[in-house]
Amino acid sequence: MSDIVILGSGIVGLCSAYHLLKSPALPPNSTVTILENSSDGSIASGASSKAGGFIAGARGGWCGEPSTDLARLSWECHLELVNELGGREKWGWRECGAVGLRVGGGGQSRSAYRDLPKGKKEVSDRDWLNGEREDLTNGAGGVAAAIGQIDPEQFCRTLHAHLSKDQRFKTIFGSTKSLSPATASPSSPRTLTFVKLGEKSTTTIRFNTLIIAAGPWSADVCSQLNLPKLNLVNLPGTSLLIRPALHTVGFMSDELLPSSAVFAGIGDAVSGVHAATSGTGRQLTEEEIAMGCTAAPELFPRTNGLVYIAGENSTPTVAADHLPQRLPNRLPDNVVQVKQLVDPLLVQRLTASAAAVSSALDVSKGAVIEKEQFCYRPKTHDGEAIIGELTKGTFVATGHGPWGITLAPGTGKIVAELVLTPGKPLSADISGLGLSRFASKL
């Protein structure tokens, strides 16, 4: 028997639970418990539900070299989940293309934190985008390019509902307090002390293996539990979901926009923009504020008819009155508090960028903003994820930055293999994603 506790109900934690329960190597009578710290009893309510849902496999050079093989594995796992759980219907899975777009001329970068593949110029007979476009898949697209699109919130909810049907799985809402001992012993289980949501007294759970998949809070969890330090920073992100005014681009009201991820760069001719926001969280400069829009927006049309737009990675300039004052880019105590950090200035910048990219997304022409969102993503200093054993019996999986949705299913499978079949070959090469690369900085 092996009792496993996963800290965090985001997409990485859910995928880890899925592969642990699916593995034939999981001993009989074992349990898998997710402990989630959201104060409203919701799962995956951070970046996992507020991301764009763009998925890029190992082809085309999207991810960094250390993550390439994990991206291959994750693409395969995504396809398996689509077939097993009905992903096309339940979380809007579809293969898609990828377009690089230059609006207004100039040499503006088309991504604030991704290295985009080189593309070739493309002309569309029925386009909804302004500007000069490139096909970033060089004519491949979809399955051939290993590129897809999902609604990550629906993915997480579907996967959690599937897991909840398994008697070996349960979800507990509460905040961790202490861990004893820090390192696993073959002869006896460990104890995690926590406070359940809505209660004041502490509760304990006994377990054999701990998996920390708490996204940007993973470093705080390690500190609280007296575990080794994680080299982790936080990447803020504002995003919008927009109902397009399809008639402005010649589409019928019941049509869907083409299934292509759009990486835009808004150049000098539009609002004087010429510098992308940084790939790490920081506050806007006076010059950027004067520019009035997000310079490198990313847009993802979805099967529900909405268009997701992001790319504004600046730290909010506002804070809810009841939240403690914090240094820039410091996390609130709880993921629910993050929802209260939506910054009207950053929303306005994205709204202006949407209008510059397409008249179908211009609110002055009938487009409707249906949701304004803000989240923090876990990011390492070298931009690659952290996956591995932190101490004996404690594993960590975080730091995926903008690639969490892409890499989560493969990460979950690797975590299950590290836990259940130690010493055996892994399904992907993660030698560049281990903790040892930060040894000098711990």
N, C-alpha and C positions, 0 to 999 in steps of 0.2 A: 504494500500500500504506500502511496505517496500523496500527501496533501500539499497542494500548490496554491499560493496566494499571489495574485497579480494586483499591483497597485496602479490603478488607472483604467478607465473604461473607454479610452479613445481607440482609434482604429488599430493601433499596434497592440494594445492589450487584448482587444477582442479577437484579432487574428491569431495571437499567441494562444488564447484559450481554445479557439477553434482547432488549431493543429495539435495541441496537447490532447484534447479529447478524441481527436480522430486517429491519433497514432496508436498502432498495435503495441507499441512499447510501453504505453501507460499501464502500470500494474493494476490488477483488479482491485476494486473497492477504493480507488483513488478519488480525490475530489479536486476540483479547480474552483477557486473563489476569487472573484473580482471585488476589490475594495475601492470604492469611488468616493472622492471627497466633495462632490458637488453639493452645495447646501440646499438645492431644491429637488434632490432625488432624481436628477436626469443623467442619462449616460451620454458620453461622447459630445458634451455640450461646448467644448472648446474648439480648437482648430479643426478637429476631425469632422465637425458638422458645418464649418464655415469656410472650408477650403474650396478651391475651384473644381477639384475632381478630375484634373488632367492626369493621364496615365501614359508614361513613355517607357517602353521596354528597352532592351539592350541595343537596339539598332538605331543608327542615326546620331549617336554621340550626344545624347541629351544629358545624361548623368556623368559625374566624374568617374575616372577610371576605377577607383576603389569600389564604386557601387555598380559597375557595369554588370557583373555576373549576378548580383542580387536583383538588379532590374530585370534580367532575363528570367530568373526564377519567379519573380513577382508577377510578371506578365502571364506566365503559365498558370500560376495560382489564381490570378484574376479570372482567367478563362474558365478554370475548373469551378470556381464559385458561381460564375454566371450560369453555367450549365446545371450545377447542382441545386441552386437556390432561386433560379429564375431572374437573373439580374437584369435582363432587358426590360422586364415588366416592373420589377420591384425597386430597382435603383437607377433606372435610366441608362443602363450600359449601352454604348454604341461605339463602334470603331469610328475614328475621325481623321481628318487631315490636320495640317498645321500651317498657318500662314504668318509670314512676317510682313508687317505693314508700316510704311513710312507716310506720315501725314504732314503736309506743310513743308516738305523739303528738309534740307539740312541733314546732318549725320547723327541724329539722336539715336542712342542705344535703344533697342527694342525690348530689353529686359533689364530690370534693376538687380536681379539676383540669379539669373540662369545664364548658362552659356548655350546660345542657340546654334543649331546646325546651320551650315551654309546652304542657301537655297538658290533657286533660279527664278527669274522673273516669270510672272504668271498673269494671264489675262482671263477674266471671267465674263461670260456673256450676260450673266444675270447676277450682278454683284450688289451687296448691301453695305459695302465698306467704302470709305473715302481713301484716297491716296494710292500709292504705288505698292503693289503686293508681290511677295515672293512665296513660292511653294517650298516650305522647309523640309518636305519629304522627297523632293525631286521626282514627283510623279508617282510615288509609291502610295502613301496614305494607308489608313486603316490597319488591317491585319498585316499587310506586307511591311508596313513601317513600324508595327507594334505600337500603335498609338490609339488610345481610347479615351472615353469620357464617361463619368458617372456623377450622380448626385451623392456626395459622400455621407450626408446626414441620413439619407434613406438606406444606404449601404450599411452603416453602423447599426441602425435600428433593426434592419432585417436580420443581420448577423446575430445581434443580441437576442432577438426573439427566437431564432433557431437554437442558439445555445441554451436558452432557458427551458427548452423542452427536454434537455438532458438532465436526469436526476443527479448526475455527478457534479453539476454546475450550479452555482448560486452567485447572486450579486448582493453585496452589502454596501450601504451608504454610511460613511463615517470618516473621521479624520484620525490619522495615525498619531500615536504618542511616543511609543518606545518599542524597542526590539531587544530580545534577549534569547540567546547570546547573538552577537553580530555575525559569528561564523558558525556554520552548520556542524553538527557532530553526528557521526554515523550511528551512535547509540541512542540518541534521544532527539525528539523534535524541538523546534524553537517556539517562542511565544511572541506574538505581536499584540501590543496593547493599543486600543483605539477607542474613540467615543462615537457611538452610533448617532446618526442624524436624529435630532429631536430629543436626545437624552443628555444627561449631565455626567453620569457616572461612567467609568471606563469599563470596557469589555475586552476579553482576550480571545485570541484564536491561536490554536496550535497547528503547526505546519512543518513541512520538511524543506520546501523550496520557496524562495521569494523572487518574484520578477518585478522589477521597477520599470514601468512603462507609463509614467505620469507626465509625459510630454515636457513642457518647459518647467514644470514643478519637480522634475526628477532630482535636480540638484538640491533643492530645498528638502526633499524627502530624505536624501542621503545624509544631509547635515543633521536633520532632526533625529535620525535613527543611529547616529554616530558611525556611519559607514564612510568609506573613503570618498573624498571630494570628486565631483564630476566637473569636467571642463565644459561648461555649458553656458550659452548666452541665450537671449530671447529676441526673436524677430517679430515685431508687431506688424499687423496687417489689417487695413480697413477694406471692406468689400461691399458691393451692392448687388442686389438681384433686381433686374429691370424687366418690365413687361414692354416689349418693343412696339412701336407704332408701325406695323408692317406696311400699311398703305403708302408710307412715305418712300419706300424703296420698291414699290410695285409688287408686293407679295399680298396674297389673300389672307384674310384674318385667321383662317384655320391652317395655314401653312407653317412649317418650321423653317427657321433659318438654316443654311448649310451647316453640316456637322464638321466644322473646322475650328480648332483652337486658334486664337488670333493674338499675336504678340506685336504690339504697336509701339512705334516711337513717334512722338509728336514733336515736330521740328520747329525751327525759328519762325515760320510763317503763321503759326497758330499760338497766340498769346505770348509770343516771344520765348517759348520754352526751348531750352537747349541743354539742360542737365538733368539726368535721371536721379531720383532719390536713391540713397545708398542701400546696399543689400543688408546692412545691419541697422537696427533701430536707432534713430536719432531725431531730434527736433528739426523742423524746417528752418532754413535760413530765410532772412528777409527777402533775398532775391527770389527764392522759390515761392514764397508767399505772394510776391508781386506777380509771378508767372500765372498763377491762378488755376493751374490744372496739373494732374499727374502726368509726368513726362513719358512714362513707359508702362501704360496699362496693359493688362492681359484680360482677354474676353473669351468666355466659353458658353456658347449657346447650348441649352439643355433640351431634353426631349419633352419637358413640361411646358415649353414655350418661353421660358425665362432666359435671360442672358446674365451670366455672372461676370462681374468686372472687378478686378483688383489691381495690385501693383503699387498702391500707396503704402509704403512701409515705414512711415514716419511715426514717431512716438506721439500719442495724443497730447494736446495742449490743455485738455480739460481733465478734471477728476471729480467724481461724485463727492458731494459734500461730506457724506458720512464715512468715506474711505480715508484711511490714514495717508498723510502726505508722504510721497515716496520719491526717491531719486528717479531721473528719467529711465524708462525701460525696466523698472523694477516691478515684479509681479504683485498683484493683490493676493490676499491669502487664499482666495477661492475662485474657481473658474466662473462662478455666477457673477461675481463682482466685476469681472472683465466686461460683461455685457453692458455695464453702465459707463464704459469708457468710450462709447462711440462719439467721435469728435465732429461737430458740424462743419468745421473748416475742412477736414479731410474728406468728408462726404461731398462737400461742394467741389473740391478739386477733382474727385472721381466723376462727379456728375458732368463737369465741364469736359473732361476727357472723353466720356461716352458720347457726348454730342459732337465732338470733333471727329471721332472715329466713324460715326454713322448717324445720319439723320433719323434712323429708326430708333435710336437710343436718346434722342433729344427730347427732354421733358417739355420744352416749349412747343413741340410738334405732336404731343400726345403720348409720348412714352411715360410709363408710370414706374416709379421706384417702389417696389413692393417690400423690400427689406434692406435695412442698413445694419452692417455687422462689423464687429471688431474682434480680433483674437490675437493670441501670442503663439508663435511656433518655436519649438526647441531647435537651437542651432549651435553647432560647434565652431571653434575658431578656424578650422580648416574646411568647414562646409560639408563634412561627411558625417554620417551617422555613427553612433556608438552602440556596438552590439557585443556582448561578451559577459564573462563571469567576473563580477566585481570582488566578491569574497566567496569563500567556499559556500555553495548553496544559495548565493544571491546573484541574480543575473540582471543586466540592465539593457534596455533597448529604447533609445531616444536619440535626439539630435538630428532628425531627418530634414529639418529645415523645410523648404518648399516641396520636398519630394516624399512627404509622409504618405500620401494617398497612393502614389506609385509604388513605394517600396514596402508598405505594411504587410501585405499577404506573404511575401517572401521572408520578411523579417520574422513574422510569426512562425513560419515553418522552421527557420533556422533556430529560433529560440527553443522550440519544442525538441529539436534534435540535440541542442546543447544540454538541455535538462535531462532528457530521457535516454539518450544514447551517447554519453560522453566518450570521447576518444575515437569515435567512428567518423568516417568522411562525411562532410556536410553537403547539402544539396547545392550550395553556391560557395564561391570563394569570397570570404569576408576578411581575409588576412589584413586588408588595409583599413578595416573598420573597428579594430580592437582597441582596448583600453591602454595597451602598452605604448601607443604613440603619444600619450599625454603624460607618461611617467615622470618626465622632468618638470611638468607643470603642476603636478598634484601637490 
